[in-house]
Amino acid sequence: MTQYGYAYQGYNQEKMARAVGIALSISFKQAMEICSFLRHKKLESAKQILESVLDMKQAIPYKRFNKQIPHRPGMMAGRYPQNASSAVLKILESVESNANAKGLTNNLYITHMCAHRAPAIRRGGRVPGEAKRAHVEIVVEEKSVEKKAYTPKSKGKAK
Protein backbone atom coordinates (compact mmCIF):
# COMPACT_ATOMS: atom_id res chain seq x y z
CA MET A 1 0.00 0.00 0.00
CA THR A 2 1.27 3.46 -0.76
CA GLN A 3 2.12 5.93 1.95
CA TYR A 4 -0.50 8.58 2.68
CA GLY A 5 0.78 12.15 2.70
CA TYR A 6 -0.81 13.97 5.63
CA ALA A 7 -1.64 17.64 5.27
CA TYR A 8 -0.46 18.39 8.83
CA GLN A 9 3.14 19.63 8.88
CA GLY A 10 4.16 19.93 12.56
CA TYR A 11 3.85 16.25 13.54
CA ASN A 12 5.75 15.21 16.69
CA GLN A 13 5.95 11.43 17.02
CA GLU A 14 6.44 11.44 20.80
CA LYS A 15 3.42 13.57 21.72
CA MET A 16 1.01 13.03 18.81
CA ALA A 17 -0.94 10.22 17.15
CA ARG A 18 -2.76 10.23 13.84
CA ALA A 19 -5.20 8.24 11.74
CA VAL A 20 -6.80 8.63 8.33
CA GLY A 21 -9.89 7.33 6.58
CA ILE A 22 -9.24 6.97 2.86
CA ALA A 23 -12.02 7.05 0.25
CA LEU A 24 -14.88 6.87 2.74
CA SER A 25 -18.29 6.76 1.10
CA ILE A 26 -19.53 9.92 2.82
CA SER A 27 -20.29 13.38 1.54
CA PHE A 28 -17.32 15.75 1.52
CA LYS A 29 -19.53 18.65 2.60
CA GLN A 30 -20.83 16.80 5.64
CA ALA A 31 -17.34 15.58 6.53
CA MET A 32 -16.00 19.14 6.30
CA GLU A 33 -18.70 20.53 8.58
CA ILE A 34 -18.11 17.76 11.14
CA CYS A 35 -14.35 18.37 11.07
CA SER A 36 -14.69 22.12 11.51
CA PHE A 37 -17.06 21.60 14.46
CA LEU A 38 -14.88 19.04 16.28
CA ARG A 39 -11.47 20.63 15.65
CA HIS A 40 -9.57 21.70 18.82
CA LYS A 41 -11.93 19.78 21.12
CA LYS A 42 -11.03 17.11 23.63
CA LEU A 43 -11.15 13.60 22.11
CA GLU A 44 -13.63 12.23 24.66
CA SER A 45 -16.04 15.14 24.18
CA ALA A 46 -15.79 14.80 20.39
CA LYS A 47 -16.76 11.13 20.64
CA GLN A 48 -19.70 12.02 22.90
CA ILE A 49 -20.87 14.67 20.42
CA LEU A 50 -20.83 12.21 17.53
CA GLU A 51 -22.70 9.61 19.58
CA SER A 52 -25.37 12.19 20.43
CA VAL A 53 -25.59 13.09 16.73
CA LEU A 54 -26.21 9.42 15.97
CA ASP A 55 -28.98 9.45 18.61
CA MET A 56 -30.33 12.66 17.00
CA LYS A 57 -30.00 14.61 20.26
CA GLN A 58 -27.44 17.15 19.04
CA ALA A 59 -27.09 18.64 15.57
CA ILE A 60 -23.91 19.57 13.72
CA PRO A 61 -23.99 23.29 12.88
CA TYR A 62 -23.57 23.98 9.18
CA LYS A 63 -21.65 27.20 8.62
CA ARG A 64 -20.57 27.01 5.00
CA PHE A 65 -22.99 24.71 3.18
CA ASN A 66 -26.19 25.95 4.82
CA LYS A 67 -28.57 26.92 2.01
CA GLN A 68 -32.11 25.62 2.58
CA ILE A 69 -31.12 24.00 5.89
CA PRO A 70 -33.51 24.59 8.81
CA HIS A 71 -32.55 25.99 12.19
CA ARG A 72 -32.09 23.61 15.10
CA PRO A 73 -32.67 24.18 18.82
CA GLY A 74 -29.85 26.27 20.28
CA MET A 75 -28.13 27.01 16.98
CA MET A 76 -28.58 28.32 13.50
CA ALA A 77 -28.65 25.94 10.52
CA GLY A 78 -27.76 22.34 11.33
CA ARG A 79 -28.31 18.69 10.48
CA TYR A 80 -27.81 15.18 11.85
CA PRO A 81 -25.40 13.51 9.38
CA GLN A 82 -25.74 9.89 10.44
CA ASN A 83 -23.52 8.14 7.88
CA ALA A 84 -20.69 10.66 8.06
CA SER A 85 -20.81 10.76 11.88
CA SER A 86 -20.46 7.00 12.19
CA ALA A 87 -17.49 6.99 9.77
CA VAL A 88 -15.72 9.83 11.61
CA LEU A 89 -16.44 8.13 14.95
CA LYS A 90 -14.61 5.01 13.72
CA ILE A 91 -11.59 7.14 12.78
CA LEU A 92 -11.67 8.82 16.22
CA GLU A 93 -11.62 5.39 17.88
CA SER A 94 -8.74 4.38 15.60
CA VAL A 95 -6.68 7.44 16.51
CA GLU A 96 -7.43 6.81 20.19
CA SER A 97 -6.11 3.25 19.92
CA ASN A 98 -3.04 4.55 18.07
CA ALA A 99 -2.44 7.00 20.91
CA ASN A 100 -2.88 4.27 23.52
CA ALA A 101 -0.32 2.12 21.67
CA LYS A 102 2.16 5.01 21.94
CA GLY A 103 1.44 5.48 25.64
CA LEU A 104 -0.57 8.68 25.27
CA THR A 105 -3.62 8.15 27.43
CA ASN A 106 -4.93 11.32 29.05
CA ASN A 107 -5.75 14.85 27.88
CA LEU A 108 -5.90 14.07 24.17
CA TYR A 109 -6.95 17.06 22.09
CA ILE A 110 -7.73 17.10 18.38
CA THR A 111 -4.97 19.25 16.94
CA HIS A 112 -5.76 18.71 13.26
CA MET A 113 -8.90 17.40 11.63
CA CYS A 114 -9.70 17.97 7.98
CA ALA A 115 -11.58 16.46 5.06
CA HIS A 116 -10.49 16.27 1.43
CA ARG A 117 -12.35 15.27 -1.70
CA ALA A 118 -11.58 11.72 -2.79
CA PRO A 119 -11.59 10.63 -6.44
CA ALA A 120 -15.14 10.01 -7.60
CA ILE A 121 -16.06 6.57 -8.88
CA ARG A 122 -18.65 5.89 -11.54
CA ARG A 123 -21.73 3.93 -10.66
CA GLY A 124 -23.75 1.99 -13.14
CA GLY A 125 -27.08 0.24 -12.97
CA ARG A 126 -30.45 1.86 -12.62
CA VAL A 127 -29.14 5.13 -11.18
CA PRO A 128 -25.86 5.97 -12.92
CA GLY A 129 -23.68 8.77 -11.63
CA GLU A 130 -20.75 9.42 -9.37
CA ALA A 131 -20.42 8.28 -5.77
CA LYS A 132 -19.61 10.82 -3.05
CA ARG A 133 -16.34 10.06 -1.29
CA ALA A 134 -14.00 11.86 1.09
CA HIS A 135 -10.70 11.44 2.92
CA VAL A 136 -10.67 12.38 6.62
CA GLU A 137 -7.45 12.80 8.59
CA ILE A 138 -7.14 13.33 12.34
CA VAL A 139 -4.12 14.21 14.50
CA VAL A 140 -4.42 14.23 18.30
CA GLU A 141 -1.94 15.62 20.80
CA GLU A 142 -1.45 14.99 24.49
CA LYS A 143 -1.47 18.31 26.33
CA SER A 144 -0.55 18.78 29.96
CA VAL A 145 -3.04 20.66 32.09
CA GLU A 146 -1.34 23.49 33.92
CA LYS A 147 -3.09 24.70 37.04
CA LYS A 148 -2.38 28.31 37.81
CA ALA A 149 -1.83 29.23 41.42
CA TYR A 150 -4.31 31.70 42.81
CA THR A 151 -2.78 35.05 43.69
CA PRO A 152 -5.11 37.59 45.27
CA LYS A 153 -4.83 41.09 43.90
CA SER A 154 -4.61 43.98 46.30
CA LYS A 155 -7.38 46.55 45.95
CA GLY A 156 -5.45 49.53 47.19
CA LYS A 157 -2.52 51.30 45.63
CA ALA A 158 0.94 50.18 46.55
CA LYS A 159 2.86 52.80 48.57
C-alpha positions as CSV (number, residue, x, y, z in Angstrom):
1,M,0.0,0.0,0.0
2,T,1.3,3.5,-0.8
3,Q,2.1,5.9,1.9
4,Y,-0.5,8.6,2.7
5,G,0.8,12.2,2.7
6,Y,-0.8,14.0,5.6
7,A,-1.6,17.6,5.3
8,Y,-0.5,18.4,8.8
9,Q,3.1,19.6,8.9
10,G,4.2,19.9,12.6
11,Y,3.8,16.3,13.5
12,N,5.8,15.2,16.7
13,Q,5.9,11.4,17.0
14,E,6.4,11.4,20.8
15,K,3.4,13.6,21.7
16,M,1.0,13.0,18.8
17,A,-0.9,10.2,17.2
18,R,-2.8,10.2,13.8
19,A,-5.2,8.2,11.7
20,V,-6.8,8.6,8.3
21,G,-9.9,7.3,6.6
22,I,-9.2,7.0,2.9
23,A,-12.0,7.1,0.3
24,L,-14.9,6.9,2.7
25,S,-18.3,6.8,1.1
26,I,-19.5,9.9,2.8
27,S,-20.3,13.4,1.5
28,F,-17.3,15.8,1.5
29,K,-19.5,18.7,2.6
30,Q,-20.8,16.8,5.6
31,A,-17.3,15.6,6.5
32,M,-16.0,19.1,6.3
33,E,-18.7,20.5,8.6
34,I,-18.1,17.8,11.1
35,C,-14.4,18.4,11.1
36,S,-14.7,22.1,11.5
37,F,-17.1,21.6,14.5
38,L,-14.9,19.0,16.3
39,R,-11.5,20.6,15.6
40,H,-9.6,21.7,18.8
41,K,-11.9,19.8,21.1
42,K,-11.0,17.1,23.6
43,L,-11.1,13.6,22.1
44,E,-13.6,12.2,24.7
45,S,-16.0,15.1,24.2
46,A,-15.8,14.8,20.4
47,K,-16.8,11.1,20.6
48,Q,-19.7,12.0,22.9
49,I,-20.9,14.7,20.4
50,L,-20.8,12.2,17.5
51,E,-22.7,9.6,19.6
52,S,-25.4,12.2,20.4
53,V,-25.6,13.1,16.7
54,L,-26.2,9.4,16.0
55,D,-29.0,9.4,18.6
56,M,-30.3,12.7,17.0
57,K,-30.0,14.6,20.3
58,Q,-27.4,17.2,19.0
59,A,-27.1,18.6,15.6
60,I,-23.9,19.6,13.7
61,P,-24.0,23.3,12.9
62,Y,-23.6,24.0,9.2
63,K,-21.6,27.2,8.6
64,R,-20.6,27.0,5.0
65,F,-23.0,24.7,3.2
66,N,-26.2,25.9,4.8
67,K,-28.6,26.9,2.0
68,Q,-32.1,25.6,2.6
69,I,-31.1,24.0,5.9
70,P,-33.5,24.6,8.8
71,H,-32.5,26.0,12.2
72,R,-32.1,23.6,15.1
73,P,-32.7,24.2,18.8
74,G,-29.9,26.3,20.3
75,M,-28.1,27.0,17.0
76,M,-28.6,28.3,13.5
77,A,-28.7,25.9,10.5
78,G,-27.8,22.3,11.3
79,R,-28.3,18.7,10.5
80,Y,-27.8,15.2,11.9
81,P,-25.4,13.5,9.4
82,Q,-25.7,9.9,10.4
83,N,-23.5,8.1,7.9
84,A,-20.7,10.7,8.1
85,S,-20.8,10.8,11.9
86,S,-20.5,7.0,12.2
87,A,-17.5,7.0,9.8
88,V,-15.7,9.8,11.6
89,L,-16.4,8.1,15.0
90,K,-14.6,5.0,13.7
91,I,-11.6,7.1,12.8
92,L,-11.7,8.8,16.2
93,E,-11.6,5.4,17.9
94,S,-8.7,4.4,15.6
95,V,-6.7,7.4,16.5
96,E,-7.4,6.8,20.2
97,S,-6.1,3.2,19.9
98,N,-3.0,4.5,18.1
99,A,-2.4,7.0,20.9
100,N,-2.9,4.3,23.5
101,A,-0.3,2.1,21.7
102,K,2.2,5.0,21.9
103,G,1.4,5.5,25.6
104,L,-0.6,8.7,25.3
105,T,-3.6,8.1,27.4
106,N,-4.9,11.3,29.1
107,N,-5.8,14.9,27.9
108,L,-5.9,14.1,24.2
109,Y,-7.0,17.1,22.1
110,I,-7.7,17.1,18.4
111,T,-5.0,19.2,16.9
112,H,-5.8,18.7,13.3
113,M,-8.9,17.4,11.6
114,C,-9.7,18.0,8.0
115,A,-11.6,16.5,5.1
116,H,-10.5,16.3,1.4
117,R,-12.4,15.3,-1.7
118,A,-11.6,11.7,-2.8
119,P,-11.6,10.6,-6.4
120,A,-15.1,10.0,-7.6
121,I,-16.1,6.6,-8.9
122,R,-18.6,5.9,-11.5
123,R,-21.7,3.9,-10.7
124,G,-23.8,2.0,-13.1
125,G,-27.1,0.2,-13.0
126,R,-30.5,1.9,-12.6
127,V,-29.1,5.1,-11.2
128,P,-25.9,6.0,-12.9
129,G,-23.7,8.8,-11.6
130,E,-20.7,9.4,-9.4
131,A,-20.4,8.3,-5.8
132,K,-19.6,10.8,-3.0
133,R,-16.3,10.1,-1.3
134,A,-14.0,11.9,1.1
135,H,-10.7,11.4,2.9
136,V,-10.7,12.4,6.6
137,E,-7.5,12.8,8.6
138,I,-7.1,13.3,12.3
139,V,-4.1,14.2,14.5
140,V,-4.4,14.2,18.3
141,E,-1.9,15.6,20.8
142,E,-1.4,15.0,24.5
143,K,-1.5,18.3,26.3
144,S,-0.6,18.8,30.0
145,V,-3.0,20.7,32.1
146,E,-1.3,23.5,33.9
147,K,-3.1,24.7,37.0
148,K,-2.4,28.3,37.8
149,A,-1.8,29.2,41.4
150,Y,-4.3,31.7,42.8
151,T,-2.8,35.0,43.7
152,P,-5.1,37.6,45.3
153,K,-4.8,41.1,43.9
154,S,-4.6,44.0,46.3
155,K,-7.4,46.6,46.0
156,G,-5.5,49.5,47.2
157,K,-2.5,51.3,45.6
158,A,0.9,50.2,46.6
159,K,2.9,52.8,48.6
